[in-house]
Amino acid sequence: MKEIIKKADILIEAIPYIRKFSDSTVVVKYGGSAMSSDKLKKSIIEDISMLKYLGVNIVVVHGGGNDITKALKKMNKETKFVNGLRVTDKETAKIAEMVLSGNISKSLVQDLQSQGLNAVGISGKDGNTLEVSKEIKDVDLGFVGKIDKVNTQLIETLLENNYIPVFSPIASDDDGNTFNINADYAASAIAAALKAQKLIFLTDTNGILKDPKDNSSVISQISKTQAIKYIEDETIHGGMIPKVQCSLEAIDEGVKSVHILDGNLPHSILLEIFTSKGCGTMMFKKEKDNE
């Protein structure tokens, strides 16, 4: 009976959050090692399903870098990264499309539909959802795309008809060239274009850490001003910098809050959204916005 009462208390704690986020839009960027664990994948699918059944509009944007690397290795193609971005020739871009829009997308769609939901896999090519051009960096990255515009009509049509769009970060330019896109950037741009209530990054870290050597030093809430200061003093450093910069861009474009969570923690999405304590880092624009 104590266990049943405890479960009831958890549900009651969630009521204000359910009321607040019902009929809102949440973009979930799914990536990291959680994609390679069937147990964690099941937990994430269950969380997304719960959100959908509670009336939240969900868009899933997925990565798949490890799977692309494995596919390239099987084809005896070398993998090279510059500042976290994969150097991509034409053949690599096609392989990335095959992996992302094929195996990964179809698997996620199937998993969501096994929960009784409607889901459909799309990419930036479908409905010309992402207009892209070549990413210009100090080093030529090849067919790595920079998002110039997000056309939301296809995504909004799917949401209005009760589908969960499962988005692969692949797009083409005006000349028909296929481009691979960083999934974090794609999720951020899509969330901004939709004016989403929340953007959730599932990562391999607990969130933003005040002490990089202490996994328990998670910063639970952080404003835009604080985040910029932490980048300047290198509290935020390395691979977390581009993720935070994506988050700040999304917030500037109207996303209410961005959450950086550990995808290896079972049910991290539900814990973050529907409990007062949360389990990761929530970023917001101003102090008064941290609700």
C-alpha positions in Angstrom: 0.0 0.0 0.0 2.9 2.4 0.8 4.3 1.8 -2.7 0.9 2.5 -4.3 0.5 5.8 -2.2 4.0 6.8 -3.3 3.0 6.4 -6.9 -0.2 8.4 -6.3 1.9 11.2 -4.8 4.1 11.3 -7.8 1.1 11.6 -10.1 -0.3 14.4 -8.0 3.0 16.3 -8.1 2.9 16.1 -11.8 -0.6 17.7 -12.2 0.5 21.4 -12.4 3.1 20.5 -15.0 0.6 18.4 -17.0 -1.8 21.3 -17.0 0.9 23.7 -18.1 2.4 21.7 -20.9 -0.7 20.1 -22.4 -1.1 21.2 -26.1 2.5 22.7 -26.1 5.2 21.7 -28.4 8.4 19.9 -27.3 11.4 19.1 -29.5 13.5 16.1 -28.3 17.0 15.7 -29.7 17.8 12.0 -29.3 21.4 11.0 -29.5 24.4 9.7 -27.5 25.0 6.2 -26.2 21.4 5.8 -25.2 20.7 5.1 -28.9 22.8 1.9 -28.7 21.1 0.5 -25.5 17.8 -1.3 -26.0 16.9 -0.8 -22.4 17.5 3.0 -22.5 15.9 3.3 -25.9 12.7 1.7 -24.5 12.8 4.1 -21.5 13.0 7.1 -23.9 10.3 5.8 -26.2 8.1 5.4 -23.1 8.8 8.9 -22.0 8.0 10.4 -25.4 4.8 8.2 -25.5 3.7 9.5 -22.1 4.2 13.1 -23.2 2.1 12.5 -26.3 -0.7 10.8 -24.4 -0.7 13.8 -22.0 -1.4 16.1 -24.9 2.0 17.4 -25.7 3.0 17.8 -29.4 6.3 16.0 -29.9 9.0 16.3 -32.6 11.9 13.9 -32.4 15.2 14.9 -34.0 17.7 12.1 -33.9 21.5 11.8 -34.4 23.4 8.6 -35.3 27.0 9.5 -35.6 28.2 6.1 -34.3 26.1 4.2 -36.7 27.4 6.3 -39.6 31.0 5.7 -38.5 30.3 1.9 -38.4 28.8 2.0 -41.9 31.8 3.9 -43.2 34.2 1.4 -41.6 32.4 -1.5 -43.3 32.9 0.3 -46.6 36.6 1.0 -45.8 36.1 4.7 -45.7 38.1 6.8 -43.2 36.2 9.0 -40.7 37.7 12.4 -39.9 36.3 15.1 -37.6 37.1 18.8 -37.3 35.8 20.5 -34.1 33.2 17.8 -33.7 31.9 18.0 -37.3 32.4 15.1 -39.7 34.3 15.8 -42.9 31.9 14.7 -45.5 32.4 13.9 -49.2 29.6 13.1 -51.6 29.7 9.4 -50.9 29.8 9.9 -47.1 26.8 12.2 -47.3 24.8 9.5 -49.2 25.9 6.9 -46.6 24.8 9.2 -43.8 21.4 9.6 -45.4 21.0 5.8 -45.8 21.8 5.3 -42.1 19.8 8.2 -40.6 16.7 8.2 -42.8 16.8 4.5 -43.2 17.8 2.2 -40.3 17.5 4.7 -37.4 14.4 6.6 -38.5 12.4 3.5 -39.4 13.4 1.8 -36.1 12.3 4.8 -34.0 9.0 5.1 -36.0 8.3 1.4 -35.4 9.1 1.7 -31.6 6.7 4.7 -31.3 4.0 2.9 -33.2 4.3 -0.1 -31.0 3.1 2.2 -28.2 -0.1 2.9 -30.1 1.1 6.2 -31.5 1.2 7.6 -35.1 4.8 8.4 -36.2 6.4 9.2 -39.5 10.0 9.6 -40.5 11.0 12.7 -42.5 14.2 14.5 -43.3 15.1 18.1 -44.3 14.6 17.1 -47.9 10.9 16.3 -47.4 8.7 19.3 -48.0 11.9 21.3 -48.4 11.7 21.6 -44.6 15.4 22.6 -44.3 16.9 25.1 -46.7 20.6 24.7 -46.4 23.9 25.8 -47.9 27.5 24.7 -47.5 28.9 25.2 -44.0 31.9 27.5 -44.4 34.7 26.9 -41.9 38.5 27.4 -41.7 38.8 23.8 -42.9 36.7 22.5 -45.8 34.2 20.1 -44.3 32.7 19.0 -47.6 29.0 18.4 -47.7 28.2 19.6 -44.2 25.1 21.9 -44.3 24.3 25.2 -42.6 20.6 25.7 -42.0 19.4 28.9 -43.7 15.7 28.5 -43.2 13.2 26.1 -41.6 9.9 25.6 -43.4 7.5 24.3 -40.8 4.5 23.5 -43.0 5.1 19.7 -43.2 5.9 19.4 -39.5 2.9 21.4 -38.4 0.6 19.4 -40.7 1.9 16.2 -39.1 1.4 17.6 -35.6 -2.1 18.8 -36.4 -3.0 15.3 -37.6 -1.7 13.7 -34.4 1.6 12.3 -35.8 5.0 12.4 -34.2 7.6 13.6 -36.8 10.8 11.7 -36.5 13.4 13.9 -38.1 16.6 12.9 -39.8 19.2 15.8 -40.1 19.7 15.4 -43.9 18.9 18.1 -46.5 19.8 19.2 -50.0 20.7 22.5 -51.5 19.3 24.2 -54.7 21.6 22.1 -56.8 20.4 18.8 -55.4 23.5 18.1 -53.4 22.9 16.1 -50.2 24.2 17.6 -47.0 24.7 16.1 -43.5 23.7 18.4 -40.7 24.7 18.4 -37.1 21.6 17.1 -35.2 22.0 19.6 -32.4 21.8 22.5 -34.8 18.9 20.9 -36.6 16.9 20.4 -33.4 17.7 23.9 -32.3 16.6 25.5 -35.6 13.4 23.4 -35.7 12.5 24.2 -32.1 13.0 27.9 -32.8 10.9 27.9 -36.0 8.1 26.1 -34.1 8.4 28.5 -31.1 8.5 25.3 -29.0 7.8 25.4 -25.3 10.8 23.2 -24.7 13.9 21.8 -26.5 15.4 18.7 -24.8 18.9 17.5 -25.5 19.5 13.9 -24.5 23.3 13.5 -24.0 25.9 11.4 -22.3 26.3 13.9 -19.4 24.3 14.8 -16.3 23.8 18.4 -17.6 26.0 21.4 -17.3 28.5 20.8 -14.5 30.0 23.6 -12.3 33.0 21.3 -11.6 33.8 19.1 -14.7 35.4 16.6 -12.4 32.3 16.2 -10.2 29.3 14.6 -11.8 27.1 15.7 -8.9 27.8 19.4 -9.5 24.9 19.7 -12.0 23.7 23.3 -12.5 19.9 22.7 -12.3 18.9 26.1 -13.7 20.8 28.7 -15.6 19.9 31.9 -17.4 21.3 33.1 -20.7 23.5 35.7 -18.9 24.9 33.1 -16.6 25.6 30.7 -19.4 27.5 33.3 -21.4 29.6 34.0 -18.2 30.3 30.3 -17.8 31.5 30.0 -21.4 33.8 33.0 -20.8 35.3 31.6 -17.6 35.5 28.1 -19.2 33.2 26.5 -16.7 31.4 25.5 -19.8 34.0 24.1 -22.2 34.8 21.6 -24.9 32.0 19.8 -26.5 29.4 21.4 -24.3 30.1 24.9 -25.8 28.3 24.3 -29.2 25.4 22.6 -27.4 24.9 25.6 -25.1 25.4 28.0 -28.0 22.6 26.1 -29.9 20.5 26.4 -26.8 21.0 30.1 -26.5 20.1 30.7 -30.2 16.9 28.7 -29.7 16.0 30.7 -26.6 16.7 34.0 -28.5 14.3 32.8 -31.2 11.4 32.2 -28.8 11.9 28.7 -27.2 10.9 29.0 -23.6 13.5 26.7 -22.1 16.1 24.2 -23.1 17.0 21.1 -21.1 20.3 19.2 -21.2 19.7 15.7 -19.8 21.5 12.5 -19.3 19.9 10.0 -21.7 21.5 7.2 -19.8 19.3 7.9 -16.8 16.0 6.0 -17.2 13.0 8.2 -17.7 15.1 11.4 -17.5 12.5 13.3 -19.7 9.7 12.7 -17.3 11.8 13.4 -14.3 12.9 16.7 -15.7 9.5 17.9 -16.9 7.1 16.5 -14.3 8.9 16.8 -11.0 9.9 19.9 -9.0 13.5 18.8 -8.6 14.2 17.8 -12.2 17.3 15.8 -13.1 19.4 17.9 -15.5 20.1 21.5 -16.5 17.3 23.9 -17.6 18.3 27.0 -19.6 16.1 30.0 -19.9 16.4 33.6 -21.1 15.8 35.6 -18.0 15.6 34.9 -14.3 11.8 35.6 -14.3 11.3 33.0 -17.0 12.5 30.0 -15.0 9.2 28.3 -14.5 
